[in-house]
Amino acid sequence: PKLRSMVQLALAGSVVASASAVFSTTEAWLPRLQSLGLRRGAARVLPAFSNLPEEVNPDAVARRRDYWLKETGVRQLVGHFGTYGGGVAALLEESLAAFPAETSTSFLLLGRRASAWLAQNANQPWAARCRVVPEDNSIAIAETLAGCDAALQPYPAGITTRRTTAMPALALGVPMVSNLGILSDSSWKRDAPCAALAVSPDGRLMAGELARVLVLEPKILKQKGARGRAWYRQNASRAIAALAVADVVAGLA
């Protein structure tokens, strides 16, 4: 294993050092690339784009929102899109446990393994406030997420521009609450595309930030979602990714 690792590092270093351009989905990886011999000015940070549709039908969104509001009997919906594993799941549990019980809010769980994860936590007090969205179609998932008042996306190492589970909320204009961490890119503070950011991966802080976002006036909440959407379109959309790659290819021609 040690020899294999040394060979892999040598090959990676050879590739990186000879590359005219290297794309990275996050700033967090740049120091490692530089240690492998990356040329000055060769790195380009290209945030990951959404793995859900970037556009949805407003009428379909309204129908799904109405359905879940009636199903849960609450006034507000918070979505979480993820895979429900590892540290993310643990931080999500902490956040849900710390969220004020008196608020009229339900959490819609979207993504693979949501049902199994909720079943594992069925005895937790916060579980009664969660609903699994039984959809595996990307359009239906995007429509449901777009109908939420906010999205809760916690990450133990902090939100980064490579988080494909965070990008859908931004792309759809859903106010997103997340957290900073050791791997977070500078853009999250500088550009403020999120509606709110906890200063560290702490469930109590995440819950507090979410509670503050949900009591904002609808107009302000909508503005925060629009800000995230504008940032996404300028920095992380499929169109931006295609243009960036085309630009590099043209420069090499």
N, C-alpha and C positions, 0 to 999 in steps of 0.2 A: 504493500500500500504506500509506503514512504517513497519508493522508487517511482511508482506510478504518479504520485503527486508531484514529484520533482520534474518528471517529463511533461506533465500537463502544464505546469508553471512555465517551463522553458518554451513550450509551443505557444502558450498564450502571450508570453512576452515577445516572441518573434512576430506574431501577428499584430499585436498592439503597436509595437515600435515601428513597424513598416506601414501602418495604416495612414492614409491621407486624412481620413475622417472617421471618427468613432461616435456612434450614438449611444447615449446612456439615458435610461428613463428616470434617473434620479441623481442629484448631486452627491448623494452618499457614496456612490461607487467611484467617484472621480479620484480620490486618494489612492485607491487600489490600482486603478488604471495607470495613474502617474508612476506608481512604484514599479509597474511593469514596463516602463519606458515610453509612455504616451508622449507624442510630440506636442510641443507647445502650440496651443490654438487648434489642435485637431479634435478636441472633444466638443460635442454638441449635446446639450441636455434636451431630450424630446420626451415630455411627459406621456405616460401611457394613455390611450384613449379608452372610452367607455366600452365595456363588453356587452352592453345592452343598446338597443336603438337610441339614437340621439334625438329623434323626433317621435311624437305620439299624437294620436287623435284626441283632441280636447273633449269630445263627446264621450269617447270610451273612458277617458280618465274620470270624468264626472260620474259616470255610471258606476265605476268601480269604487270610487270614494263614497258615493251614496250607499252602496251595498254594505261596505264595512262599517260605516257610521251606524247604520241600522242594526247590523249584526252585533255590534259591540255596545251600542247605546251610549257612546261617549261623544265628546265634542271635538276631540282632536286625535289625529293619527300620527304615529311616528314609525317610520320604516327602518329596518336594518337589512342590508343586503350583504351576504357573506357565506362562508363555508362552515362556520360554527365549530372550529377546531382550535386547539392550542391556546396560546396566550390571548388571542382575540376573544375567544369564547369566555375565558375567565374574566377578562376586563369588562365584557358585555354583562356578565352576571353581576359583577360588582356595581356597575352603573344602574342596572335595573333594580337591584336591591336598595340602592340609595335614593332612587327617584321618589319624590313625594307621593305618598299613597292617596292623598286626598284629591289629586288632580284628575280631571275627567279625560284621561288619555289611555289609548290602547296602543300596543306595539305590534306591528305587522312584521313577521319574520319571513324574509324572502331568500331563496337560494337553497342549494342542495344541503341535505342533512338537517334542515331546520326542524323537521318533525321529530327526528331521533333526538336531537339536542334538547328540545322542549320536553320530550317524554322523560329524559334523564333527570330533568329538573322539575318534574311535575309537583313535587312536595314543597317547592320553594314558594313563599308568599307572593312573589312577583309574577309567578307563572300564570296566574289567573288573568293577568292583564295582557297576556301575549296571545297572538293568534298566528298560526302558520298559514301562509298563503299557498294553497295547493296548486301551484302553477309551475310548469317547467318550460313554458313557451316564453321566449325572451320578450316578445311584444307585450304579452299579458303582464309579465313581471314589471316591465318599464311603465306600463299604464298604471299599475297599482302603486308603484313607488312615486310616480308623478302626482298621484292623488293625496300624498301624505303632506302634513303640515311641516314636517321636518324629517331629517334622516339622522340616525345616531350611528356613527362609524368609528369605534375605538380601535387603537392599535398600540400594543405594548412598546414598540420601538418608535412610535410616533407616526403621524401621517406623512407619506412621501408621495412624490409625483409618479411613482410606479404602482400605486395602489389601485388596481383595476376595480375593486369593490367600492372605492370611494368616488371614482369618476362618474358613474351613472347619475348620482344625485346632482352633481354639479352640472352635468350635461342637460339634465331635465329641469333645472331651475328650482330644485328642492333645497331649502335652507339646510345646510349640513353642520352638524356638531361633531367635532373630532378632538384630537389632542396632539400636542407637540411631544417630541421624544428625541432620543439621541440621533436618530437618522433623518429627522425632518429637514426638508429643503427650506432655504431662505424665503422662497416665494410664499409660503403659507403665512408668514408674518408680514412680509413686504407688501404683498398684493391683497391679502385678506379675502380670499375667495370663499372661505367658510363663514357661516353665520356666527359661529363661536368656536373658540379653541381652548380647551383646558391646557394649562401650562405644563402638565405632566400626565403620564398614564395612570390616573387615579380615578377610580369609579365614583367617588364622592364628588370630585371636581367635575367630572363629566355630567353627572346627574344635575348638579347645580347649574352648569352652563345650559343644559337642555331646558331646564325649568325656566330660566330667564328668557330664553329664546321664545318659548311657547306663550309667554304672556305679552309679547310685543304686539303692537297694533297690526292688524292684517296688512295695512299698507307698507309698514316697515318690514314685516316678514317677507312680503313679496319682493321688496327692493333687495333684500339680502339674497334671496334666491336668484334674482336677475343678475346680481353682481357675480355670483358664482358661475352662472351660465355664460356670462360675457367673458369671464376669465378662461373658462374651458374652451370656448370657441376660438379665443385668441392664442391659446397655448397648447391645447391637448386634443383637439378634435381630429377625426380621421382625415379631414381636408388638410389640416396643418401638417400632419404626419406625412401625407402624400407629397405635399409641396416641399417639405424639408428634404425628403429622400430624392425627389426629382432635382432639387437644386444641387445636391452633392453629386449626383450622377452627371448632371450637365457640366459641372466644374471639372470632372475627371475626363470628360470627352476630349 
